[in-house]
Amino acid sequence: MTDLLVISDELAWPCAMLLAWLAGEFVHRWTNLPRISVYGLVGFLLAQAMPDLLVPDGSSQVTLLANIAFGLILFEFGYRINLRWLRVNPWIAVSGLAESALTFGAVFLIASWQGMPPLTALLLASLAMSSSPAGVLRVINEERSSGQVTERLLHLVAMNCVLALFVFKVVVGFWVFQTSGSLTQAVSRSVIELLASAVLGAVAGMLVPALLRSLGTLARDGTVAFAMVVVLLVSITQAADLSPVLATLTFGLTARHRRVTFTRTQRNFGAIGELLTVLLFVFAVSTLDWQRVVFGASLGFLLLMVRFATKTIAVALLSHVAGISWRKGALIGVALSPMSVFAILLLEQTRYMGIVLVDELAALAAMTLFMEVLGPIITQRALIKARETAKEEG
């Protein structure tokens, strides 16, 4: 009997991934809905049906694989960011700052109005600032989208994620201060973690292209080398309590500006990238509890509506000075909807510090589930309305 329990435990995740992948393929072919929405829905239902088998702890190998999957996506995401855009047209950066700040302020005020403790409201507001790079990039790649809306969307997501990460780490620093008693130590530790993570990613982004050029294998071995270094960065940052999010994003950003060619056929890192993507989106909702989702549903839905409105309004109002129409600006704001994977993995990383924040944020659990399913669909529809998907162009 014990052997059977061990076997069922070992087979749980492979079977869950297979079911999620099959469901995603069938639903996408029948309805053209994004596959990742289906992955998340199937993962949540399976996690509620088999909580003892599918809910991982913070130190499990599944958690490490999920972080590696997210790291691969963040590398590719960072690789598509062009810093020259922000220098040539600084209003894009202003739009990113405006939508992030407006979202943070609105969510914090409403959460406080609903009786949430100040630090918990700050954490929720910092996570609400972010959009999910995994969700946005996956939809863009799946739809083969390109154009002004797509490129500006990528840059705004990168900006609000970095801002959200910084604010989140500072708030967690204050949270640690409540137990350690040293405010300077708590906040400086968070800032040092971010700086060290960015430096680590930047160094990798300079060394790897230089090594591949010296070997003369840049075109042939680039994808493998980048993937291996992403795995190494995630492992190092987890062991050193740094940020794998910032390290892998900076790695991709630096590699892009070292003139490294990342061809179209290498998007999503091939079959292994597709496999890890399924695991990532199943994992993201396996950490959610149904009772917590129900408890936080009303506040979560209200905060989602506020978040949706602030991002759309802020980007739309600054669209003309940023060089695009109000319609395109509004579509970019709408497309910023996904947030689930980024928020969940940030919260999971705080477990290494002995801080369990998921239990404090029932509204976030509801927001995560809603946006896991609906966020990619909203982004997909916004890109279709912008006429930047391959099917629209065809």
Secondary structure, DSSP 4 states (H G I P E B T S, - for coil): -HHHHHHHHHHHHHHHHHHHHHHHHHHHHHH---HHHHHHHHHHHHHHH-HHHH---TTSHHHHHHHHHHHHHHHHHHHT--HHHHHH-HHHHHHHHHHHHHHHHHHHHHHHHTT--HHHHHHHHHHHH---HHHHHHHHHHHT--SHHHHHHHHHHHHHHHHHHHHHHHHHHHHHHHHH--HHHHHHHHHHHHHHHHHHHHHHHHHHHHHHHHHT-HHHHHHHHHHHHHHHHHHHHHHTT--HHHHHHHHHHHHHTTT----GGGGGGHHHHHHHHHHHHHHHHHT--HHHHHHTHHHHHHHHHHHHHHHHHHHHHTTTTTTS-HHHHHHHHHHT---HHHHHHHHHHHGGGT---GGG-HHHHHHHHHHHHHHHHHHHHHHHHTT-SHHHH-
